[in-house]
Every structure is written in C-alpha cells, then in structure tokens.
Amino acid sequence: MIHMTEITAQLDRGEEEQAQAALELLLTLGPRNTEALRLRAALYEREGRFESADEIWNRILEFDGEEPYARAHMAEKLYDMQERQFFMESIPGGRRFLTFPKGLLYGSLFGMVGCLIFLLMSRLGTVYFFFSLPAVMGGVFGLFVLGPWILVLYQYLGALQSVTVQTTGIELQTRLRTLFFPWEQFSHVYLLHPEKPQCQGLRLVFVSKEGSMGIDLNVDPETSNLRALKTFLSEVKRFYPEVQYGTEGMVPLLGKWLRF
C-alpha cells in the first residue's frame, strides 16, 4: 500500500493525478487517517474548494478535537467571519465586497522611507561634495521621493475599490470608473489554481460569450486585496452555479482582459 511520503513525493514531482488517486485509496482504507485528511483539505483549499475543505477539517475535529492544524483552520475561519463586518455590506439583491488597499499602503510606506532617505542625503551634501551635485540629488529625489508617490497615485486611482455580486451581474469599481457585467454575458466562469503543486495562487476568471474579453480577479487569500474571500466566492457560485475548477492552462488569457 502506498504511504503518505510517497504521495507527497508524487505531488512534488508534479504527478498530481496519481497522487490524488493514491490519496483517495488511502482514505478509503483508513477514513480516520488524520494526516491523509489534512492533505486532502490542503488540496481542496489550493483548488478553491473551501466548502469541501471545511467539511474535512470538521471531520478531523470530530476524531480529535485538539488537532492543531484543524484548530488553526477554525481560527482562520473565525477571522474570515470578522472580516465580513468590515469589508462586506449587504445590498438589495446581493452583497458588496470592499478591498484592503495593500499596494496603496506599501507605496505610502516606501514614500515615507524615501523622503527620509532624501533628507539624509541632503544632510550628507554639506559634508561630501558628491551628494551636493544637482544631478545626484535630482536622481535621489526622483528615485526615493517622486517614484513612490507616483506609485501611490496610480494605486489610489486604478486599484480595485469594491466588487458587487448581485442577482443581475457583477460590478467592479475603481475611483475612476464603474464596470457592470450581467451574468448572461459570460459563457464560462473558472476558479483556477497553478499547475505546479508547489505554487500558490487562485484566480477567478470570467470569459465572455464572444471570447474577446474577460475579467481576471486575483482571489488568493495571501495576495488578493479582496477580503472575506470565502464568502465572496460563495456568493459568485450562488448566482453563477456553473463555476468550473481547473488549472491556469485551461484558459489562455488572450484579447481584452481586465486584471485586478
């Protein structure tokens, strides 16, 4: 019988189909195998099947109420519920999800540090002639002061501000524009994960019926600006039940795409 070490080795080699089949066999023979259940839950989460992962974690807690990984997952689930209070609001016919502007915060931090560096360089100009040269100070100002604040302005104006999921369609809003897309406009909606098991990342991809345009949303819990992501994905699947799961290679991102 195949063991967990062999299954993880197969995943590391990219032999996902064989590893999945071996894992199913292992769970059939030992449905209370906690290590195998943890791996199954992790694979579900990697694919964006959060409801299925929750069922696995709940099953683990039924077997062992003190299992550390399952308890950590429950803590993350509680955190997601708390995020709903700050980043989600109910509207007639749906829900609006607000973003957490990571890029804006990072740009502001770099801008503040850049200003401090520029001031330090200015002080050094009174001691070292090199730092007093206009070309040097101009380059320092452009790199450490002007550059970060251009990034801040770009993030402020162009970053996704909110996503509204409702019965009629999905609406994306930035500070410059609001875009609405009815569900009937899409031929497919995909929840895609990387082909390599070692890579993390989830993308929600909407493909128009004409195939000429689409929406590519980053919904990875670690990097996405969207909060309360599990609730957001549940809402999308509530209004568009035909969401398909797969790998990034399934959908060639050609034509006109909106990426957030």
QUIQUI-V557979 format. One record per backbone hydrogen bond with DSSP energy under -1.0 kcal/mol. NH is the residue of the N-H (numbers start at 1). CO is the residue of the C=O. Records with the same first field share a line. If there is no record, write none. Layout:
NH=CO ; CO
This chain:
7=3
8=4
9=5
10=6
11=7
12=8
13=9
14=11
15=10
16=14
19=15
20=16
21=17
22=18
23=19
24=20
25=21
26=22
27=23
28=24
29=25
30=26
33=30
34=32
37=33
38=34
39=35
40=36
41=37
42=38
43=39
44=40
45=41
46=42
47=43
48=45
49=44
50=48
53=49
54=50
55=51
56=52
57=53
58=54
59=55
60=56
61=57
62=58
63=59
64=60
67=64
71=67
72=68
73=69
74=70
75=71
76=72
77=73
78=74
79=75
80=76
81=77
82=78
83=79
84=80
85=82
87=83
88=84
89=96
91=94
94=91
95=165
96=89
97=163
98=87
99=161
100=225
102=100
105=101
106=102
107=103
108=104
109=105
110=106
111=107
112=108
113=109
114=110
115=111
116=112
117=113
118=114
119=115
120=116
121=117
122=118
123=119
124=120
125=121
126=123
127=124
128=124
132=129
133=130
137=133
138=134
139=135
140=136
141=137
142=138
143=139
144=140
145=141
146=141
147=142
149=145
150=146
151=147
152=148
153=149
154=150
155=151
156=152
157=153
158=154
159=155
161=173
162=173
163=97
164=171
165=95
166=169
167=93
170=181
171=164
172=179
173=162
174=177
179=172
181=170
183=168
185=182
186=183
187=207
188=207
190=205
191=244
192=203
193=246
199=196
203=192
204=217
205=190
206=215
207=188
208=213
209=185
214=256
215=206
216=258
217=204
219=202
224=220
227=98
232=228
233=229
234=230
235=231
236=232
237=233
238=234
239=235
240=236
244=189
246=191
248=193
250=247
251=248
254=252
256=212
258=214
260=216
